[in-house]
Amino acid sequence: MSAPTKKAKESGRNVGKVKVRAWISNDMSFWALLEQIRSEKGLKNVHEAAFYCVYETGKNLGLETG
C-alpha cells in the first residue's frame, strides 16, 4: 500500500469550508446564510448577495446614505 498522493492530501485540507479566490475563506454556515439571503431577496448570485449585505449594513451604521 502506498502513501496518499500530494493531491489527495491537499483535497482534504479545506473540508467544511468554501474557498473563493486566495483571500476569502469562510465556514459553510456563512455561505449557507448568504445563499438564503440571495434566495430570499431574488438576487442573481452570491456576489450580489454579499454586496447587498455590505451595503445594507453600511446604511444601518450610517456609513452609506444611498
C-alpha positions in Angstrom: 0.0 0.0 0.0 1.4 3.4 -0.9 1.2 6.7 0.9 -1.5 9.2 -0.2 -0.6 11.5 -3.1 0.0 15.2 -2.6 -3.2 16.0 -4.4 -5.2 13.6 -2.1 -3.7 15.3 1.0 -4.5 18.8 -0.3 -8.0 17.9 -1.2 -8.9 17.1 2.4 -7.4 20.2 3.9 -10.4 22.6 3.5 -13.2 20.2 4.4 -16.1 22.2 5.7 -15.1 25.5 4.1 -15.6 27.1 0.8 -12.6 28.9 -0.6 -13.1 31.6 -3.2 -10.0 33.3 -4.5 -7.0 33.4 -2.2 -8.4 35.9 0.2 -11.9 34.6 1.1 -12.3 31.5 3.2 -15.4 31.0 5.4 -17.3 28.2 7.1 -20.1 26.5 5.3 -22.7 28.2 7.6 -21.6 31.6 6.2 -22.2 30.5 2.6 -25.5 28.8 3.6 -26.7 32.1 5.2 -25.5 34.1 2.2 -27.4 31.7 -0.1 -30.6 32.1 2.0 -30.3 35.9 1.7 -29.7 35.6 -2.0 -32.7 33.4 -2.5 -35.0 35.5 -0.2 -34.1 38.8 -2.0 -34.2 37.2 -5.5 -30.5 38.2 -6.2 -28.7 36.6 -9.2 -25.6 35.3 -7.3 -23.5 35.3 -4.1 -21.6 38.4 -5.4 -24.8 40.4 -5.5 -25.9 39.0 -2.1 -22.6 39.9 -0.5 -22.8 43.4 -2.0 -26.4 43.7 -0.7 -25.3 42.7 2.8 -22.4 45.1 3.0 -24.4 47.9 1.5 -27.3 47.4 3.9 -25.0 47.1 6.9 -23.3 50.4 5.8 -26.7 52.1 5.7 -27.7 50.7 9.1 -24.5 52.0 10.6 -24.9 55.4 9.0 -21.9 55.0 6.8 -23.8 54.9 3.5 -26.7 57.3 2.7 -27.8 56.0 -0.7 
